[in-house]
Amino acid sequence: MTSLFLSVMPIIILIWMMTKKNGLPSHIALPITALMVGLLQLFYFNTDFTLISANIIAGILSAITPISIVAGAILLNRMIYLSGSEDIIRRWLEGISKNQVAQLMIIGWAFAFMIEGASGFGTPAAIAAPILVGLGFNPLKVAMLALVMNSVPVSFGAVGTPTWFGFSNLGLDDATLLETGKITALIHFVAAFIIPPMALRFIVSWGEIRKNYLFVLISTLSCTVPYFLLAQWNYEFPALVGGAIGLILSVVVARFGLGLATEQQRMTKTVAAGDAAVLGESVSMNMASVSSQAATSGVTKQSQPDNQPVSSGQILKAMTPTILLIAILIVTRIKQLGIKSMLTDGTELFTVSFGPLGDFSLSKALILKLSHILGTDVTWAYKTLYVPALIPFLLVVLISIPLFKLQGNIVKQMFSETASRIKMPFVALVGALIMVKLMMTGGENSPIMTTGQAFSDLMGTSWQYVGAYLGALGAFFSGSATVSNLTFGAIQQTIALNVGLPQTTVLALQSVGGAMGNMVCINNIIAVSTILGIANKEGYIIKRTVIPMIAYGIVAAIMSTVV
């Protein structure tokens, strides 16, 4: 009982630290939790200090993978914004249809779906939400819609990072990981029938949703059908390709007005009196803060007045970075083309001994590897060319600089803003990964295994009904579906093995939970609120987005009994 209490205590304290009034940010709470786990390992579990140290080193180095992806995503986002491409994309999308539901589904659902598949890590809200506010929608309501919409694609976001990296510590073979992805996609596919309507309800009435429901359904399925089909053979592309196909089809269908109400939809740019009483602050001030971002950043965007028509050439140029991103990812991920094997070639070029620190090696594909850290079996590796950081993010940005004829001060601003934004996430990820490594240290007696055994004894085979909520909890306090999978994946795996549930089903519930937890994730709420100029509304948002999250978990529980 003491072992269980001490194993669970750091997680409970972590949740308390981040959710209490004036809670600590993740870049402080996670390192504190990692320190607590390290001290428990040393003084209670009597783990060898050298082994603890080796896992700390591996945890620090492991943070390079997700943070390099985050940096690439932010850099691309800043380039799209500062080049004026975001303005052009917004004006183009506004011209497709004046129907509110059509605009919300095209931008808030399909476009965000594709961006999540390409980059993840909060990028969809950073790009899609300001576009919607620019179209005249209320910032607070847009924030809630963006959080709820950005759930279905998340398990395969950032080219599948939550899946292939989130479960990387579990020793799964590729077939097991693929089977987990198939079940995950099926649960998301079914949940997608209720999530977009629930998200739309934050902005438009049920009456408007019903009148335009055929379009909502077409737009939803245009993303989720290819998403589900791709997941049958790949766990990197479902969200990216599904979103791209869905965006194209949604735009085409909206152009023809298929499934949309025949009467012209009038944009509502003010908040209803009842909502205004709840919000307190002036919405106009929030909208003004969004439109003035360029001025406050110290850099002038390359943009044109809104009343000028957008030519097809401008649209193509503005979309070129996104098209390039998708094309490069596809080319480098399809095994049959042979490029993937080149980028993942582990054939060693040389090995250098760093003495007690370990043996460092470099492969033909520039894979960095540190083996036998501090003389233990702990190992770290980084696939320089395959992790979607240098290729495609940095590569696309470097191609785009001359394409958009970006001035030196804008390029400097892009990189400086990226560097400033990744400092705190890097600290948080280091803390999270050290915590995960240490929680898994100790084999059968590790804190993770002890916790998993207790949960399995308590719930038995009924665990499948609540398993997704554990994943949501992980995303809630960590700010990432990837970190949630890293943190709780081993517990879920242990529970599945202990109670006799299919491992792939339980891990799929974990993955779905991490995705649906994005709706109530404190970090994501703060990020999108900051972008949209919303202050002190975190509690208001959580109270409303938790409802679709609970509904999502119910769908996951039901689906776990039939897969």
N, C-alpha and C positions, 0 to 999 in steps of 0.2 A: 504493500500500500504506500509506503514511504517513497519507493522508487517511482511509482505512478504519479504521486503528488508532485515530486520534484521534476519529473519529466514534462508534466503539463504546465507547471507554474510559469516557466518563461513565456509560453504562448499566451497564457491568461494575462500576465503582466503586460505583454506587448499590446494586446488588444485594449487593455485598460489605458495604457499610456497614450494610444493614438485616438481613442474615442471619448476620453474624459473631457470635461469642460476645459478649454484652452489646452487641448491635447498636444502632445509632442509630434513634430513632423517625422516622417519615416526615416530621414537621414540622421536623426538622433535616436529614435526609438529602436530601430533595427540593430545598430551597433551596440547599444546598451544590452539588448537581448542576447546578441552573440557573445558578449562578455560574460553574461550570466550563465549561459550554457557552457562556456569554456571553464568557468570556475566550478560548476557542478561536475563536469567531466573530470576535472583535476582532483577535487577534494572529496566528492561523494562516490563517483563511479571508479575512482582510482585509475583513470586512464593514463597511460604513459605520456609524459610531457612532450616528448619528441613527436609522438603521433598527433597530439593536439596541435603542435606547432606546424607540422606538415600539412594538416588539413586547413589551418588558417592561411598558410601560403597558397594552397590550392584554391581556397575560396576567394582570395584577393585576385589571383590571376584569372579565375573563372569569370569574374565580373567584366573582363575585357570583351567577352563575346556579346552580351546584351548591350553594354554601354556603347560599343562601336556601332551597333545597329541603330540605337537611339540617336547617336550623333549624326549618322548618315541621314536618318529620317528628318531630323530637325534642320540640317543643312539644306536638304532639298526643299523643305517647307519654306525656309527663309528666302531661298532663291526664287521660288514661285511667287512669293508675296512681293519681294522687292523689285522683281523684274516687271511687275504689272500684269503677269499672267493670271493671277487670281482675279483681278478686276475684269479682265476680258472673259474669263470663264463664267463669272457671275452674270455679266451682261448678256452673254450668249444664252445661258440657262434661263434667264428671265424672259428672253424673247421666244422661247419654245412654247410656253403656255402661261397664261395669266391665272390659271386655276390653282388655288392654294394647295389642294391635295396633290396635284401633279408636281408642283414645285417642291413640296416637302418630300415626296417619294423619290423624285429624281436626284435631289441633292442630299437630303437627310438619310435616305436609304441606299439607293443604288451607287451613287458617287462615293459616299462614305464607305460602303461595302468594299468597293474596289481599292480605295486608299488604305483601308484596314488591311486588306490582303497584301498590299505592297509594302507597307511600312509599319502599321500598328503603332503601339506606344503613344497613344493620344493624338496622333497625327490627324485622324478623321475629324475630330472635333475642332482641331486647330485650323483646318482648311474649310470644312463644310459649314460649321456654325456661323462664322463671320459672313459667309455668302448669304445664308438665310436671313441674318439680321439686316444685311444690306438690301435684301428684297422687301424689307418692311415688317418682318415678324418680330414679336416681342422677345427680347434677349433671354429673359428668365425661362420662358416657355421653350425657346429654342434649345437652351441648355439641357432641359429635362428630356426633350425629344432626342437630342443627340446622344445622351447617355443611354437611353433605352434602345434606340435603334442600333447603337454600336455594341451589340452583344452576340448576335447570330454568327458573324464572321470571325469573331475574336480567336476561337480555338485554332484557326488556321491563319491568323494575322501575321504580318511581318514574315511572309513566306513560311508559315508553319512553325515559327519560333516557339510558341507555347507548347506545341506537341513534340517536336524533335529535340528542342533544348530543355523544355520544361520537364520532360520525363527522362532526360539523359542519364540521371543518376541511378536508374532502376535496373539497368542491365537487360533491357528488352531487346530482342532481336527485331529485325526490320518487319518481319511478318506480323509479329505481335503488335508493333507500333501501328502498322497499317490497319489491322483489325480494330484497334482502339479508335483510330481515326474514322473508320466506316461507321461505327456505332455512334460516335460523337456527331458526325454529320447527319445521321438519321434523326437523332433527338433534336438537333438544331432545326432541321427541315420541318419537323412537325410543329415545333414551338413558333416558327416563323409565321404560321397562320394566325396567331393571336398578337404577336409582338408589335408589328407595324401599326395595326389599328389602335392598340393601347397607347403607343407613342404619339400617334396623330391626335388622339383625344386631348393631349395637353394644349393643343393649339386650335383645333377646329371641333365643331360639335359632332355628336353621333349622327345627327341628321345629314351633315355634309359628308361624313365618312360613308354612310349607307348609299347616298346618291352617287358617290364616286368609287364604290367598293370594287367594281369590276376592274377598274384601272389599278387600284391598290393590289388586288390579287394577281393581276398580270405582272405588275412590277415586282412583286414579291417573288413569284415563281420564276421570273426571268433570271433572277439571281440564284435562288436556292436549288432549282433543278440542275443546272450545270455544276453548281457547288457540290450537290450530293453525288452526282455521277462521277465527277473528278476524284472525289474522296474514295472511290472504290479501288483506285490504283495509285493514288498519290496523296501525301499529307502536307505538301508544301503549297500547291496551287489552288485548292478549292475556292478560297475567298477571293484571291486575286483575279482569276479567270472568270469565276462566277459573277463577280462584281462588274468586270469589264463588259461581259455579255449582257448582264442585266441593265447596265447604264445605256448601252446602245439601243437595246430593245425598248426600254422605258422612254427614251427620247423619241424614238420613231413612233411608238404608240401614242405618246402625248401630242406629237405633231398632227396626227390624224384625229385626235380627240376621242380615241376609242376607249370606252368605259368611263368617260368623264361626263359630268352633268352638262347639259346643253347650254344652260344659261351662263352668262359671264359671271365668273366669281370675283367679287370685289375684295381687294386686299384690305385687311383690318390692321391698321398700323397703330392703333391705340389700345390700351388695356381697358377692359370692362371695369365699371365702377367698383364692383365687388372685389375684383382682383387687385385694383389699385389700393384698396384699404388693407389688403393682406401684404402687398409688396412694400408699401411705405415709401420707397424711393421713387423718384421720377424716372420713368422708362426713357424719356428723351435724353436724359443725361447719360444713361448707359449706352444708348445708340450713338451718341456723339462721341463717347470715349472710344468706340470701335472705329469710327470713321477717322479719328485723329491718331491712330496708332503710328502711322508713318511719320507724322510730325514729331511725336514724342520719341521715336527711335533715333532721331537725328539724321535720318537719311530720306531723301525724296524718292518716292516710287516712280517707276516709269509707267505712267498710266495716262488715260485719256478721259475726257468728260463723258459722263454716263449717257448723254443724249446723242452721242455719235453712234451710228450703226456699227455692228461688229461684222467684218468681212470673214469669208470662209478661210482666207489666208491667215488672218489674225487668230482665228480659232485653232487652226492646225498648228500654228507656231506655239500658241499658249499650251496646247495639249502635248506638244512634242516631248517634253521631259517625262511626262507620265507614260506616253506610248513607248518611249525608249526604255524606261524602267521595266515595264511589263515584258517587252520583247527580249531584253537581256536576261531577265529572270527565267523566262521560258526556255531560251536557248541553252542556258547554263544548268538547267535542272532536268531536262529530258535526257535520260540515260542513253537512249539510242543514238543521239547526235555525237556522243563521244567527248563532248567538252566537260561534262560533269566528272568523268573519270580523270581527266587531266587536272581539274581543279582540286581533286581529292586524292591525288596520287601520294601515297604514304611512303614511297621508296626513299630511303634516307640518303641524303647527299653527304652529310657528315655528322659526327657526334662529338661533343666536347664535354669533358667532365668539369663540373663546377665544385668539385670537392664535396664537402658535407651537404651542400645545397641540393645536389642531384646531377643527373646527366641531361644535358641539353642537346636536342637534335633538330635538324632542319631537313625537310623532305623536298622532293622535286616540285611539289605544288606549294612550297613555302609554308608548310604546316609546321608550326612551332610546337615543340613538345619538351616537357620537363619530366623526366622519369626518376623514380626512386628518391623522391623528395625527402631530405634529411635521413636517407637510408631506409625509408619505409616503402611500402608498396603504393603509396599515394602518387598519382600521376595527373598532369595537366596537359592539355593540347589546345591549340587555336588554329583553325583552318583559315588562314589569311585570305585566300582567294575565293573561298566558298561561302564563308559567313557574309551575308548581304550588307556589307559595310563599304569596303573599297569598290567591290563589284556587287550591285550596280550603282549604289547611291553616289559615292564620290565621283565615279566615272561619268555618270549622267550630269552631275553638277559641272564638272570640268568641260564637258561638251557644250553645256548650255551657256557658259560664260561668254564665249565668242558668238554663239548663236544669237543671244539677246544683246550683244554689245554692251555688256555691263561694265560700268566705270570702276576704277580701282577702289574708290571709297565704298561702293556698294559691295564689292567682293570682300573687302576687309570687314565690313559690317556683318556680312553673312557668317563668316568664320568666327568673328568675335562673339556674336550672339549665340552661336552654337556652343562655343567653348564655355560661355557663362552659364548656359542652361543645363549642361551635363554635369556640372560640379556636384550638386546635391544628389541627383539621381545616382551618380557613381558611388557616392558614399553609402547611399541606401542599399544599392545592389551588393556592395562589398559586405555590408552588415548582414544582409539576407543570405548571401551565399556562404559566408562563414558560419552563420547560424545553422543552415541546412547541413553543411558538411559535418559540423560537430554533433548535431542531433542524430546523424546517421552513424557516428563513430561508436564502435562497441559491439558490432554484430548483433547477436540475438538479445543482448542486454542493453542495446542502445536506447536512448530516450524515445526515438521514433518507434522502435519495435515494441517497447513497453507500453506506449500510448496506444498503438494499434491493437495490441492484445487486449487492453482494457475495453476499448470501444467494441471490439468484436465480441467479447464476453457479455457486454451490456446489451447490444442490439441483435446479435446473431445475424440470421439471414435477412432480418428486417432493415439492415443497414442500407440497402439499396434505395429505400424510401427517403432517406435523409442525406445520402452521400453527397449529392450535388450542393447542399447548403454548406458543407465543410469547405468545398472548393470556393464557394462564394465568400465565405468568411476569410479565406486566404487572400482573395483579391481585394476585399474590403479594407483590410489593414495594410496590405503590402503595396497596393496600387498597380498590380500587374497580374494577369492570368498566368504569365510565365513563372513569376515568383511563387504564385499560389501552387502551381504544379510542382515546382521545385521543393516547396515547403511541405506540402501535404501528400504528394504523390506516393512517397514511401509508406505513409500511414495507411492510405487507401489500399495500396498493394498488400500490405500486411493483413489488413482486415479481410480482404478478399480471400487470401490464402488460408486464413484461420477459420473462417466460417463456411468456406466451400462455395463462395460466389465466383462467377467467371471474372478473372482478373481484368480482361479487356472491358467488360461492362462497367465495373467499378471505376476503372481509370477513365473511362469515357464520362462517367458522372462527375468525376473530379474536373475533367477538362471543361465540360459544360458549365459546371458550377463556377469555375474561374472566369468564364466568359460572361455569365449572367451577373456575376459580382461586380462587373464594370459599371452597372447601373447605380450602385450605391458606394462605389469606391471613393473614399475621401480625396485621394490624390487627383483622380479624374475630375471630380466635382470642382475642386479648387482650380484646376488647370483651365477647364472650360469657362468657369466663372470669371477668372482673371482675363481671359481672352475677350470675353464679352462685356467686361466692365461691371460685373455684378458683385456686390459686396455683402458679406454676412448673411448669406441665404443657404448655407450648407444644410442646416437642419430642415429648412423648408423643402429643399430639393429631395433629401433622403426620405422624408416622410411620404413623398409622392412616388418616387421611383422604386421604393421597396415593394410596392403593390405588384407591378409587373414582374419584379424579380421573384416574388413568392409564387406567382402564377407559373413562371418559367420552371421553378423547381418542382411544382406539381406535375407539369408535363413530363419532366425528366424522370420523376418517380414512376409515373404510369408507363412510360416507354421502356424503362428498365425491366419491366415484367414481361415484355413481349419480344425483346430483341434476343 
